[in-house]
Amino acid sequence: MKQHAFSLHLLAWLGCFLAFMACSDDKSVPQFVIDNETFRVSGQGEEAVLTYQTLSWPRGAELSVSSDQEWLHDFDTSTPGEVRFTVDPAPYSETKGRQATLTITSPTVATLHTTVEVKQSINSSFAYFQIDQVEDDHV
């Protein structure tokens, strides 16, 4: 009888443990969601804002953002849901757009490693014009 009671007690504890594990399974996995993995910016340069969402994110978790190109810099992650950064103007000598890769990681959330492709158009703010030299016959 004691052995039967012990088995029921053990079985009850096992059931509670499994129920607890089933309830807390996916809710504790931090998720980082970006609307678009390709981000387009102006060739004239700008202050850009990349928006994101987090699910089951640990309180106080920090982001780290880096770029493989120097024309993207001054990353600011102080506002939840936003990565703000500076985009330098494309050189006027560029005849086609350029691209860079942002890498987003977190020292707090080891599973976070996301990349975003940033595409910049050519800088069309410079007006090209031609000046013809006019010869003056009255000299």
Disulfide bonds with the S-S distance in Angstrom:
none
